[in-house]
């Protein structure tokens, strides 16, 4: 990206709508706006105030009328001069206005370039930019809350605090190394180990929030499986919140894998409903059974659903043993809990977690509690606590904690102080990766490549 150019893009979704916004950013933003947008008072003369005007082409012909606003640097989203034109939201008129802006001296923005400029100009930190991208992609209330917390700098502030504490410790140590004859009030080896250990513990606690952050941001790959007519599709519909799967009394109704992303309490599930597991001569149903088994084997979380009202036979017992032995986290779901239960205790003895519910009545709270206990750390507030929201952040924090551990080990093994400080500097660099201070340029480019062009 050439971050000194003046760029432009449509910042609203493509298609037919009431209003579309064309955003312009860069040193020539005011000049470009003045060549296409004409108002009684030019917007650049009245920064941050919306002006009504006419959008004209190079021949002076009116193309549309709309609103213009100018934000003078550095008080703008990107930290540069920014102008925005709001026109009518027809596809042709929007593309025409964008074309006029590009012809007036701007170039087409690349994916995420407006936000990239905001990062470069100090308007946001890298973790905040990632949170903005997550907010745009949010599909659940939990994902939106997590993204908002990140945009408000909860994680960035916590990392900045750790970075500053480590910097202060290293400054003290290097002063002692550089000026050994001075009477400096420096920490001894035991005090230094204790300070680094406290910092490592705090960084570790921050990294541990990734369990909850991942459960919300990425979601848990989850499969509903079990014998035919156990109520799998009924449970699927209850979790999805609509009649997404066909439910009948006919065994083998579900033939293929159905998938949705849903919220279960505070956890996001990438949920799949599968065909009932049984031996069958039906070619189509057998394909569905094979797909169900394959999905269960690769899933992280499995809801093994059984009909609590049915006396289990040998095939049911064999299937229960097979599902309990899967590598993922398996929760046995005894359905139809509003009716007398005929499943013996021994039938469920191989499952670590068993919940009883009535899916047909929408009674899924026991399952909500079980999943949250497994994947969400109690006490975390997504909006107000620092929470790690992606694998990149988690990897950087883990690397910082490990480097601090090596620094402590070096001191305790009697290695020179400067050798231990090399590891502490590695920890400091890893912390800097979280908010973009020391992150590799290729990583930054990859992050912004997933943004839309107008953002």
N, C-alpha and C positions, 0 to 999 in steps of 0.2 A: 504494500500500500504506500502511496505517496501522500503522507499526512499533511502536506502543506497546500495541496490543491483545494479548490472549492468543489464540493460534491453535492449531489442532489439525488433524491429517490422519493418514490411514493411510500409514505409511512403508514397508510391504512391498507386493509386487505384488498386485494385485487377483486374486481367484480362490480356489479351494479349496487349502488348504495346512495344514501341521502347526501353524504359529504365525503370528500376525499382530501387528504392532506399531503402536500408536497413539501418536503423538508430540504433546506439548503444550509450547508455549513462550510465555513472557510473564510479566508481573508476577503474574498470578493462577494460575500453573501449579499451585502447591501446593494452593491452595483448590479448584480444579477437580478435581484428583486425589482430594482428600479427600472430595468429594461423591459419587464413583462407585466408588472402590476402598477396601475395608475390610480391614485387616490387624491382627494382634495389636499390632504397632508400626507407626505411620504411616511411610511411606517418607521423608517430609520430616523426620522426627526422626532418620533414619539415612541422610544423603545418601550417594549413590554405592554403597549396598548394596541388593541385590535382596531384595524382601520378597514372600512368598506371601500371597495374599489372595483375597477374593471381590468380584466386580463386581456391584453392585446398581443397580436402577433407582430412580426417585423414590419408589416405594411400598415400597422396602426388599426387593423380591424379587430373589433371586439370578438373574443372567443368565448368568454364566460365572465361572470361577475362573482365576487366572493370576498373573502377576508384575508388580510395580510397582517403579519405581526413580525417585529424584529427584536431580537435579543442580542444586546451588545456584549462582547466578551469582557470579562470572563463569566458573567452571570447568565450562563446558558447551559443546556444539557451537555454539550461537548466541550465547553470552555472556550469556544471560538465564537465569532459572530455567527448567529443562526437566524435564518428567516424561514417562515412557514406561510404557505398559501393554502387556504381552504377553498376548494371549488366544489361544484356539484359532482356527485359521485358516479356518473356514467362512465363506462369503460373507455369510450372514445374520447370524451372531453378530458378525462384524467390523463390519459396518455398524451393527448395534444398539449396540455399545459406542461407536463413534464418535458416534452420535446422542446417547447419554447424556452424552458429554463436551461436545458442542456445547450441549446443553440446560443443562449445569452452568455455562456462562459463557464458553466459548471460541467463537471463530468459525472458519469453515473457512479454512484456509491457501490462499493463492494459489500458482500455480506458482513453485517456487524460493524461496518466502518464508523458509523456515528458513535456507537458505544466504545469502539477501540480508541477513538479520539478523546472521549471522555476519560478513559483510563490513562492515556498518554498525558493529558493535561491536568491530571490530579483531581478530577471531579469524582472519581470512584476508585476503589481498589479492586483487584482481580476477583476476589471472592464475591464482592458485591456485584460485579459484572456478570459472573456466573449465576448469581441468584436472580438477576434480571432476566437472563435467558430462561432460567427455570420457571420464573413467573409467567412468561409468555407461553410456555409449553404446559403449564399446570393443568391437570385434568381432574384433580380432586381437591377438596377443601384443605386436606392436610398438606398437599404439595404447595398450595398457594400460601398457607401459613408459614411453611418452612422457607419458601422463597422470600416472603416479606421480611422475616427475621434476618435473613442473609443480606437483603438490600439495606436494612437499617444498620448493618455493620456489626451485628452481635459477634459473629465469628472473627471478623477482621479486627475488632477491638481486643478480643481475647488474645489473638495471636500477636498483635502489636505490643500488648502488655508483656507477654512472654519474651518477645524479641528485645524489648527495652531492658528487661531484667537481666537477660543474658549479656547484653551489650555492656551494662553497668558492671557486671561481675568481671568480664574480660578486660574492661578498661582498668579496673583495680589491679588485676593480675599483671597486666602488661606494664603498668606503672612500677610495680615491684620489680619486674624483670629488667626494665630499662634503667631504673634508678635504685640499684641495690644498696647504695650507701646512704640513701635518704631515710629519715625516720618517718616512714609512711605507715599509716594505720591500716595495714592490709590483712586480709583473711589468711589464716594458716591452712594447712592441707585439710584438716578435719572440717573446718568451717566451710572451706570451698566445696568439699564433697557433699556436705549437708545442703548447701545452697543449690548445687547442681541436682541433687536428688529431689529436692522439693520442686524444682523446675521440671524435672523429668516426670514426676508424679502428676503435676498439673497438666503438662502436655499430654500425658497418657490418658488422663481423665477426659480431656478434650477429644482425643482420638477415639475414645470409647463411645462417644455419642454417634459415631458412624453406624453403629448397629441400628439405632432408631432412625437416623437420617436416611440410611439405605432403605429401610422398610417403608419409608414414606416416599422418598424421591424416586427410587428405581422400582420399588415394589417387589414382592415375593412371588416367584413362579409357583403357582398353586394348582393342584389337580384334584378334582372330585372324582373318586372312583369307588367301586364296590360291586356287589352282585346286582342282578337285574331287579327292578321294582323295589329298591330299598329307599327311594326318595331322593336320588342324586339330583335329578333335574328340578325337583321341587325346591331343594336346598339352593341350587344354582339360581333359580328365579328369585328366591328370597334374598339372596346376597346381591344380585344385580338390581333388584327393585322393580322388575317388570317381567312379563311373560316372555322371556327370551328363548326358552327351551320348551318343546312340546312335552306335555305331561299326559300320559294315559295309563290305563290299567294293563295295557298290552306289554308283555315283557319284550325288551329289545327295541323299544321305540327310538331311543337315541342311537344313531349309527355312526356319526362323525364327531369330531372334537369341536365344541363351541367355546369361544374365548371372548372375554371382556376384561377390562381393567376396572376394578371397583374399590371402594373404601370399606374396610371392615374395622370399625372403631377408628383408631388413629393410624392404622396400617393400610398400605396399598397392596392389593393382591392382583397379580396378573393371572386371572382365574380361568380355568378350563373345566368344562363338563364333558364327561366321556361316556362311551357305551358301557352297558353293564357287562361285567366279566363273567363269562360262562363258556362251556364247550358248546359249539354250534356247528351245524352243517350248512347254514346259510352263508353263501359266499360273501355277500355284502356285509352282513353282521360280523363275520369273522374278521374282515378288514378293520371294522370299527373297534373290535376287541383288541386286535394287534396294536392299533394306534393308541388305544387307552393304556395298554401296558407300557408302551414306549414312552408316553407322556408321563406316566407315574414314575418310571425309572429315572427320568431326567429332572423331575420336579424337586424343588427345595422343600416344599410343604405339600403334604398329601392329606386330604380329608377322606378317610376310609369310612364310607357310609354303610350302615347296616340297619335292617328293619328290626326294631326292637320287639315287634309283635310276632315275629316269625321264629318258630323253633328251628335252630340251625341244623343242617344235615352235614354229611361228610364233605361235600363240595364246599359248603360255606366255611367249615373249619379249615380246610386246606387253603382256601383263599385268604382267610384271616391271617393265617401263619405267613403266607407269602407277602401280604401287604405290610404286616408288622416288621418284616425283615428288610424292607426297602431302605436305601441309604438316606433318604430325606427325613425330615421331621414328620412323623405320622401321627395324626390325631384321629382316634376312633370316634366316629359320630354315630351315636345310637339314636336313630330317628323314631318318630312317633311316640315320644315320651308321655304324651297325653293318654296313652292306652297301656294296658297291662304288658309288662316286659317279660318275654319268654327267653331272652338270651341269658344263659348261665354265666356266672362270674368267670369260670374257667375259659370261656370263649374269648374274653377280652384281656386275659392275663398277660399277654405278650406286648400289649400297647402301653407305652409310658403315660399317655394322656388319653382320657376318655371323657367325652362330654355327651350329655343327653339333651335332646331338644325336639321340638315339634315344628319342622320346617314348614308344614302346610299352614300353620297358624302364625308364621313369621317370628317364632320365638327362637332367636339366634344369639341372644345375649351370652349364654354359656360359651359359645364358640368365639365370640368377640373377646371375652376375658382370657380364654386360653391362648389365642393368637397374640394378644397384646402382652401377656406375661412372657411369651417366648421371644418376641421381637422388639418390644418397646420398653425402654428403661423408665421405670416409674419415677414420676417427679419432673420429667423434662417438659418444658413449655416451648413449643416450636416457635412461638412468636417472640419470646422474651429471653430465651437461653441461647448461648452459642452452640450450634449444632453443625457438625460436619455434614455437608450435603452431597459430596461426590467422592469418587475413589481417588482422584488426584489429590484432593485436600488431605484425605486420610493417609495416603502414602507419604506425603510430605511430613505430616505430624509424626507418623511412625518412625520415619527416618531420623527426625530430630530427637525423639526419645531414645532411640538406639545409639545415636552418636553421643548423647549425654551419658549414657550407660558406659560407653567405651572410655569417655573422659574420666569418669569416676574410677573405673577399673585401672586406668593408667596411673592415676595418683596412688591408689592403694597398692599397686605393684611396685611402687618406688621409681617409676619413670620420671624423667625431668618434667618440670612444670610446663615448659613450652610444648612438649609432646602432647600433654593432656589438653592444652589449649587448642591444638590443631583439631582435635575431635570436637571441642566445644564450638569452634568456628564452623565446622561442618553442620552442627546442630543449628547454629544461627542462620546459615545459608538455607537449610531445609525449612526453617520457619519463614524465611523471606519468600520462599516459593509459594506459600499459601496465598499471600496477598499481592504477589507479582513483583516483589522487589528483586528477586534473583532468578525468576523462572526463565526457562529456555524460550527463545523467540518462536521456535517451531510449535511449542505447546500453546503459547498465546494465540498464534495464528490458527491452530486447530480449534481452540475454544470459540473464537469468533466466526469461524467458518460455518458453525451450526446456527448462527443468528440469521434472521431474515434480512434482506437487503435494506429495507427502510429503517432498521434498528441499528 
